[in-house]
């Protein structure tokens, strides 16, 4: 399925609940393993655990202070997903909150993550999550939304560029299992 095929219908973007943690972890870990193949050490990717990530999601969810917003996209899945036919199934996830400049949180926003179930890539799910993230950050009065993306992740970079984000020249190393994987920062100005 391509972007031209249109969005998953019906699609709802809502706040994540504790009950969504297992499915979000599955989408996140499978997303890492798919998107970062060849960009990160394969043994590291192979060792990622959905169960451990789900436990981490539940712990983070329990400590939430309102600063971080977790969103999920749910809908009537189409395509080869094993969740096909489950109305209301979580098919995407995004997290945003205050921009982190080292240990300091600034007045700007940061998109921490966005992942879509492999069976729904190119169907508008990621775009819907990103649009809602931009809307929320603007509604909070934040003037910029930042994100970090792996420098060599060309599909993700094109996705963000199509949504109005631009690389601002900032780059930092990200170490994974002894390998340095550079990240670049993108920014989009918000209208509020």
TISE-277674 format. One record per residue (C-alpha): residue number from 1; residue in three letters; x, y, z. Coordinates in Angstrom, 2 decimals. Example, Ala and Ser with C-alpha at 12.3 -4.5 7.8 and 13.67 -1.06 7.14 Angstrom:
residues 2
n res x y z
1 ALA 12.30 -4.50 7.80;
2 SER 13.67 -1.06 7.14;
***
This chain:
residues 192
n res x y z
1 UNK 0.00 0.00 0.00;
2 UNK 1.26 3.50 -0.79;
3 UNK 0.49 6.99 0.44;
4 UNK -1.70 7.37 -2.65;
5 UNK -3.98 4.65 -1.31;
6 UNK -4.99 7.06 1.45;
7 UNK -5.31 6.73 5.21;
8 UNK -6.43 3.74 7.20;
9 UNK -10.14 4.15 7.69;
10 UNK -11.42 4.69 10.24;
11 UNK -8.36 6.00 12.08;
12 UNK -8.40 7.57 15.52;
13 UNK -5.42 9.13 17.30;
14 UNK -5.92 9.09 21.06;
15 UNK -3.96 9.18 24.31;
16 UNK -2.18 5.94 25.12;
17 UNK -3.50 3.91 28.05;
18 UNK -1.74 1.45 30.31;
19 UNK -3.49 -1.37 28.44;
20 UNK -1.71 -0.26 25.24;
21 UNK 1.82 -0.80 26.61;
22 UNK 2.31 -4.34 25.30;
23 UNK 1.22 -3.46 21.76;
24 UNK 3.23 -0.21 21.76;
25 UNK 6.32 -2.16 22.83;
26 UNK 5.77 -4.65 20.01;
27 UNK 5.42 -1.85 17.44;
28 UNK 8.48 -0.02 18.82;
29 UNK 10.82 -3.03 18.96;
30 UNK 9.76 -4.41 15.57;
31 UNK 10.14 -0.86 14.21;
32 UNK 13.71 -0.63 15.49;
33 UNK 14.54 -4.04 14.07;
34 UNK 13.11 -3.14 10.68;
35 UNK 14.16 0.52 10.31;
36 UNK 17.66 0.23 11.76;
37 UNK 18.77 -2.99 10.02;
38 UNK 22.15 -2.17 8.50;
39 UNK 22.38 1.07 10.48;
40 UNK 23.01 -0.47 13.91;
41 UNK 24.81 -3.66 14.96;
42 UNK 22.54 -6.61 14.14;
43 UNK 23.29 -8.50 17.41;
44 UNK 21.99 -5.46 19.31;
45 UNK 18.79 -5.35 17.24;
46 UNK 18.30 -9.12 17.54;
47 UNK 18.59 -8.92 21.33;
48 UNK 15.85 -6.31 21.75;
49 UNK 12.99 -7.73 23.82;
50 UNK 9.34 -6.81 23.40;
51 UNK 8.60 -8.09 26.93;
52 UNK 11.35 -5.94 28.50;
53 UNK 10.26 -2.90 26.55;
54 UNK 6.63 -3.43 27.58;
55 UNK 7.69 -3.56 31.23;
56 UNK 9.68 -0.33 30.75;
57 UNK 6.62 1.31 29.06;
58 UNK 4.41 0.33 32.03;
59 UNK 6.94 1.73 34.53;
60 UNK 7.25 5.00 32.58;
61 UNK 3.49 5.21 32.26;
62 UNK 3.12 4.87 36.02;
63 UNK 5.56 7.74 36.63;
64 UNK 4.05 10.08 34.04;
65 UNK 3.97 13.69 35.18;
66 UNK 1.93 15.10 32.29;
67 UNK 4.97 16.51 30.50;
68 UNK 5.28 13.60 28.09;
69 UNK 2.35 12.80 25.82;
70 UNK 2.00 9.28 24.42;
71 UNK -0.38 8.92 21.50;
72 UNK -1.61 5.82 19.72;
73 UNK -3.30 5.41 16.37;
74 UNK -6.08 2.86 16.35;
75 UNK -8.31 1.73 13.56;
76 UNK -9.60 -1.09 11.47;
77 UNK -6.24 -2.50 10.31;
78 UNK -5.71 -3.42 6.68;
79 UNK -2.87 -5.23 5.04;
80 UNK -0.68 -8.09 6.27;
81 UNK -0.74 -7.16 9.97;
82 UNK -1.47 -10.06 12.29;
83 UNK -3.94 -7.69 13.96;
84 UNK -5.94 -7.39 10.75;
85 UNK -9.64 -7.21 11.36;
86 UNK -9.39 -6.10 15.01;
87 UNK -11.32 -2.84 15.15;
88 UNK -9.58 -0.56 17.61;
89 UNK -6.22 -2.29 17.33;
90 UNK -3.20 -0.08 18.06;
91 UNK -1.30 0.36 14.80;
92 UNK 1.02 3.28 15.64;
93 UNK 2.57 5.20 18.51;
94 UNK 4.17 8.60 19.05;
95 UNK 5.65 10.30 22.11;
96 UNK 6.43 13.98 22.59;
97 UNK 7.31 16.31 25.40;
98 UNK 9.68 19.11 26.36;
99 UNK 12.83 19.45 24.27;
100 UNK 15.83 18.01 26.12;
101 UNK 19.04 19.99 25.87;
102 UNK 21.22 17.62 27.86;
103 UNK 19.51 17.39 31.25;
104 UNK 17.70 20.71 30.79;
105 UNK 14.14 20.76 29.48;
106 UNK 13.43 23.85 27.41;
107 UNK 10.21 25.61 26.41;
108 UNK 10.28 23.96 22.99;
109 UNK 8.79 20.56 22.17;
110 UNK 10.51 17.36 21.04;
111 UNK 9.07 14.40 19.19;
112 UNK 10.77 11.54 21.04;
113 UNK 9.45 8.68 18.93;
114 UNK 7.04 7.68 16.21;
115 UNK 6.55 4.09 15.02;
116 UNK 3.96 2.39 12.84;
117 UNK 3.11 -1.31 12.56;
118 UNK 4.89 -2.70 9.47;
119 UNK 1.60 -3.73 7.89;
120 UNK 0.44 -0.11 7.92;
121 UNK 3.50 1.74 6.64;
122 UNK 2.56 4.19 3.91;
123 UNK -1.13 4.27 4.82;
124 UNK -1.20 7.65 6.58;
125 UNK -0.91 6.36 10.14;
126 UNK 2.49 7.98 10.72;
127 UNK 1.30 11.19 9.10;
128 UNK -1.77 11.29 11.40;
129 UNK 0.39 10.75 14.50;
130 UNK 2.83 13.45 13.37;
131 UNK 0.04 15.93 12.60;
132 UNK -1.50 15.41 16.03;
133 UNK 1.92 15.80 17.68;
134 UNK 2.45 19.10 15.83;
135 UNK -1.05 20.25 16.79;
136 UNK -0.56 19.40 20.48;
137 UNK 2.82 21.13 20.69;
138 UNK 1.36 24.25 19.07;
139 UNK -1.68 24.16 21.37;
140 UNK 0.70 24.12 24.34;
141 UNK 2.19 27.37 23.06;
142 UNK 5.50 25.85 22.02;
143 UNK 7.06 27.64 19.06;
144 UNK 9.30 24.83 17.77;
145 UNK 9.11 21.05 17.55;
146 UNK 12.46 19.24 17.37;
147 UNK 13.31 15.63 16.69;
148 UNK 16.44 13.53 16.24;
149 UNK 16.75 10.98 13.45;
150 UNK 19.56 8.65 12.44;
151 UNK 21.62 10.39 9.79;
152 UNK 21.55 7.35 7.49;
153 UNK 17.79 6.71 7.90;
154 UNK 16.82 8.20 4.53;
155 UNK 13.15 7.05 4.58;
156 UNK 12.53 8.69 7.96;
157 UNK 14.32 11.86 6.89;
158 UNK 12.14 12.11 3.75;
159 UNK 9.01 11.54 5.87;
160 UNK 9.88 14.44 8.20;
161 UNK 10.93 16.72 5.36;
162 UNK 7.58 16.16 3.60;
163 UNK 5.92 17.23 6.87;
164 UNK 7.78 20.56 6.95;
165 UNK 10.72 19.63 9.20;
166 UNK 14.21 20.79 8.23;
167 UNK 17.65 19.66 9.40;
168 UNK 19.13 22.55 11.36;
169 UNK 22.79 21.48 11.20;
170 UNK 23.00 19.96 14.69;
171 UNK 24.47 16.47 14.79;
172 UNK 25.47 14.21 17.64;
173 UNK 26.88 10.72 17.98;
174 UNK 24.64 7.99 19.34;
175 UNK 26.51 4.94 20.59;
176 UNK 24.89 1.55 20.17;
177 UNK 26.71 -1.59 21.26;
178 UNK 30.12 0.00 20.65;
179 UNK 29.19 1.47 17.25;
180 UNK 28.73 5.20 16.73;
181 UNK 25.55 5.97 14.84;
182 UNK 25.22 9.70 14.10;
183 UNK 21.91 11.48 14.56;
184 UNK 20.82 14.76 12.99;
185 UNK 18.35 17.21 14.47;
186 UNK 15.28 18.43 12.62;
187 UNK 13.02 21.32 13.57;
188 UNK 9.67 22.70 12.52;
189 UNK 8.36 26.09 13.55;
190 UNK 4.85 25.99 15.00;
191 UNK 2.12 28.56 14.64;
192 UNK 0.51 27.93 18.02;
***
